[in-house]
């Protein structure tokens, strides 16, 4: 079995298990180790990265963001801090957001080593850029492991072009309409297709995104196809808008790529054999 990133918290739990001699069937302690690993796994995310929102959640010095440090005791209690003078912040808010990040069920966070329970975690601000963390426990690991298998799923063809100035949104929409008609006329075969005005409706659709007339937009067409040949044709039709579309189009870009998708399944732990190979450089 070839593996890369297995379980993010394990990168931090493993050295703690080694240092303190924690048993691999001490579920409560392994649960607390998972709390530590989960808080640290995204590096600067707990010190203000992916947190800042100007005027609402201000974070100073993001260009010099300090990565987090966990000072851990043998009982699994610890505090989070960062190097003095570095940018970012360690606060109750940054730590609580990270604790809940990518958690499907805080009472049963399943990892290969333990089913962690975060519901008893407590945090306290104990100093500038210092948050003490305690609590957390765990239950026995499951009898299954998650296996993720990659495969070539399809191809994506994409094209973009920008419009600016008065009437930018209307010209961008006309551009999308032209490409839609061209794809129909030329018989491009696709399974899915999107026509978006980035900055207007690409994320939340037209109903939620309605607002003032934008000064600039970027028209984007992206389609999923069964072959690379069909994917290339989508971007080509967007590129032709330079001279065959609305006025003022600029910055056209196109691409076609294969989509490596992933399917995940549970396999019995008993079927998986472990081996460690050290590559000597």
CORJO-V107670 format. One record per residue. N is the residue number from 0. OMEGA is omega in whole degrees, -180 to 180 (999 if undefined). NEAR is the number of other ideal C-beta (glycine too) atoms within 12 Angstrom. Layout:
# CORJO-V107670
N_OMEGA_NEAR / N_OMEGA_NEAR
This chain:
# CORJO-V107670
0_177_16 / 1_-177_11 / 2_175_17 / 3_177_10 / 4_-176_11 / 5_176_24 / 6_-173_29 / 7_-178_27 / 8_-176_41 / 9_180_28 / 10_-180_23 / 11_180_32 / 12_-175_40 / 13_179_24 / 14_178_18 / 15_177_33 / 16_179_29 / 17_-175_13 / 18_-174_15 / 19_-180_23 / 20_179_11 / 21_180_29 / 22_-179_14 / 23_172_20 / 24_174_15 / 25_-168_26 / 26_180_26 / 27_-180_25 / 28_177_31 / 29_175_38 / 30_178_38 / 31_176_41 / 32_178_44 / 33_174_46 / 34_180_46 / 35_-178_46 / 36_-179_40 / 37_179_40 / 38_-176_44 / 39_-166_38 / 40_-178_30 / 41_173_28 / 42_-173_23 / 43_179_31 / 44_-180_31 / 45_178_44 / 46_174_41 / 47_176_36 / 48_-177_30 / 49_-177_21 / 50_-172_29 / 51_177_26 / 52_-171_14 / 53_180_10 / 54_-179_7 / 55_175_9 / 56_-177_19 / 57_177_16 / 58_-179_32 / 59_170_20 / 60_-178_21 / 61_179_23 / 62_177_14 / 63_-175_18 / 64_177_28 / 65_178_29 / 66_-174_24 / 67_174_39 / 68_174_26 / 69_175_37 / 70_-168_22 / 71_175_31 / 72_-174_18 / 73_179_17 / 74_178_17 / 75_174_34 / 76_-175_27 / 77_169_34 / 78_179_26 / 79_175_42 / 80_176_33 / 81_-178_35 / 82_179_18 / 83_179_14 / 84_178_12 / 85_-179_25 / 86_-179_23 / 87_-177_35 / 88_171_34 / 89_-177_45 / 90_176_32 / 91_-178_24 / 92_-180_24 / 93_-178_38 / 94_180_41 / 95_177_25 / 96_-179_30 / 97_179_40 / 98_-178_37 / 99_-176_23 / 100_176_25 / 101_178_20 / 102_179_27 / 103_180_14 / 104_-177_14 / 105_177_26 / 106_-179_19 / 107_179_22 / 108_-171_36 / 109_173_28 / 110_179_37 / 111_-173_31 / 112_-173_34 / 113_169_38 / 114_-173_28 / 115_177_45 / 116_-178_28 / 117_-170_37 / 118_179_20 / 119_-179_21 / 120_178_36 / 121_-180_21 / 122_177_32 / 123_175_19 / 124_-175_22 / 125_178_22 / 126_177_16 / 127_-180_13 / 128_177_31 / 129_179_27 / 130_177_36 / 131_-178_24 / 132_176_38 / 133_178_23 / 134_-173_26 / 135_180_39 / 136_-178_29 / 137_177_37 / 138_-177_23 / 139_178_22 / 140_-180_25 / 141_179_22 / 142_-175_15 / 143_171_19 / 144_179_26 / 145_176_21 / 146_179_21 / 147_-174_21 / 148_179_16 / 149_178_15 / 150_177_13 / 151_-174_16 / 152_-174_19 / 153_178_25 / 154_178_31 / 155_171_34 / 156_-174_41 / 157_174_37 / 158_179_43 / 159_175_35 / 160_-176_41 / 161_173_32 / 162_-178_37 / 163_178_23 / 164_179_20 / 165_179_14 / 166_-176_20 / 167_-178_31 / 168_180_32 / 169_178_22 / 170_177_31 / 171_179_43 / 172_177_26 / 173_178_27 / 174_179_42 / 175_179_39 / 176_180_22 / 177_-179_28 / 178_179_45 / 179_180_24 / 180_179_18 / 181_178_26 / 182_177_31 / 183_-177_15 / 184_-177_12 / 185_173_17 / 186_177_11 / 187_-177_31 / 188_179_22 / 189_179_33 / 190_176_21 / 191_179_20 / 192_176_28 / 193_174_27 / 194_-174_35 / 195_165_31 / 196_-178_35 / 197_-176_29 / 198_180_26 / 199_-173_31 / 200_-171_26 / 201_-176_24 / 202_-171_14 / 203_179_14 / 204_-174_14 / 205_-175_16 / 206_-179_8 / 207_-173_11 / 208_-177_19 / 209_-179_13 / 210_-179_13 / 211_179_10 / 212_-180_19 / 213_178_28 / 214_180_16 / 215_178_25 / 216_173_36 / 217_179_32 / 218_-178_48 / 219_173_38 / 220_179_47 / 221_-179_36 / 222_176_38 / 223_-177_27 / 224_178_30 / 225_-179_21 / 226_177_22 / 227_-179_20 / 228_-180_17 / 229_178_27 / 230_180_35 / 231_-177_26 / 232_-180_32 / 233_179_42 / 234_179_34 / 235_-179_28 / 236_176_41 / 237_-179_42 / 238_-178_30 / 239_178_24 / 240_177_36 / 241_-176_24 / 242_-177_12 / 243_-178_20 / 244_-179_31 / 245_-179_29 / 246_168_20 / 247_177_24 / 248_-179_34 / 249_175_25 / 250_-180_22 / 251_-178_29 / 252_178_23 / 253_179_29 / 254_173_24 / 255_-176_29 / 256_175_21 / 257_179_21 / 258_174_24 / 259_-178_15 / 260_-177_16 / 261_173_14 / 262_-179_13 / 263_-180_14 / 264_176_13 / 265_178_17 / 266_178_19 / 267_-180_13 / 268_-177_18 / 269_-178_10 / 270_-174_14 / 271_176_18 / 272_-177_10 / 273_173_13 / 274_179_9 / 275_179_10 / 276_178_9 / 277_179_6 / 278_-180_5 / 279_-177_4 / 280_999_3
